[in-house]
């Protein structure tokens, strides 16, 4: 798999790949909720509902199309389902482990 820095430069994209390595398929809403609930995310004064809404919009308009274009995820606008393509799943587990260890530091 050919992974570029821009594919994983954003926290939402790294967390998306990490989450999908363990569980798929997910809806955009489920994915946004898990990203917001991740312990590495900074505390904010916004309600959880507001954070999830913002994450969902960012995923929908920016991050999922970029990951889909790079071939790291399969994202269907019509169904809102996010999954990992067949040939990527094995590599994604290894990549996700690297992200997790870096997020824990």
URPE-V775463 format. One record per residue. N is the residue number from 1. SS is DSSP state (alpha for helix, beta for strand, coil for the rest). OMEGA is omega in whole degrees, -180 to 180 (* if undefined). BURIAL is 1 if it has 24 or more other ideal C-beta (glycine too) atoms within 12 Angstrom, else 0. Layout:
# URPE-V775463
N	SS	OMEGA	BURIAL
N	SS	OMEGA	BURIAL
This chain:
# URPE-V775463
1	coil	-180	0
2	coil	-176	0
3	coil	178	0
4	coil	-180	0
5	alpha	-178	0
6	alpha	177	0
7	alpha	-174	1
8	alpha	-177	1
9	coil	-177	0
10	coil	-179	0
11	alpha	179	0
12	alpha	-180	1
13	alpha	177	1
14	alpha	-179	1
15	alpha	176	1
16	alpha	-180	1
17	alpha	179	1
18	alpha	180	1
19	alpha	-178	1
20	alpha	176	1
21	alpha	-177	1
22	alpha	-173	0
23	coil	178	0
24	coil	-6	1
25	coil	176	0
26	beta	172	1
27	beta	178	1
28	alpha	180	1
29	alpha	178	0
30	alpha	180	1
31	alpha	178	1
32	alpha	179	1
33	alpha	-180	1
34	alpha	177	1
35	alpha	-180	1
36	alpha	-178	1
37	alpha	-176	0
38	coil	-177	1
39	coil	-178	0
40	coil	-180	0
41	coil	-179	0
42	coil	176	0
43	coil	-180	0
44	coil	179	0
45	coil	-179	0
46	coil	176	0
47	coil	178	0
48	alpha	180	0
49	alpha	179	0
50	alpha	179	0
51	alpha	180	1
52	alpha	179	1
53	alpha	179	0
54	alpha	179	0
55	alpha	180	1
56	alpha	179	1
57	alpha	179	0
58	alpha	178	1
59	alpha	-175	1
60	alpha	-173	1
61	alpha	-173	0
62	alpha	-165	0
63	alpha	179	1
64	alpha	175	1
65	alpha	180	0
66	alpha	179	1
67	alpha	177	1
68	alpha	179	1
69	alpha	-180	0
70	alpha	178	1
71	coil	-179	0
72	coil	175	1
73	coil	170	1
74	beta	-177	1
75	beta	-180	1
76	beta	-180	0
77	coil	-175	0
78	coil	-178	0
79	coil	-176	0
80	coil	-177	0
81	beta	179	0
82	beta	178	1
83	beta	-179	1
84	coil	178	1
85	coil	-178	0
86	alpha	-173	0
87	alpha	-175	0
88	alpha	-171	1
89	alpha	-178	1
90	alpha	179	0
91	alpha	-177	0
92	alpha	179	1
93	alpha	179	0
94	alpha	179	0
95	alpha	-179	1
96	alpha	178	1
97	alpha	176	0
98	alpha	179	0
99	alpha	-178	1
100	alpha	-179	0
101	alpha	178	0
102	alpha	180	0
103	alpha	-179	0
104	alpha	-177	0
105	coil	*	0
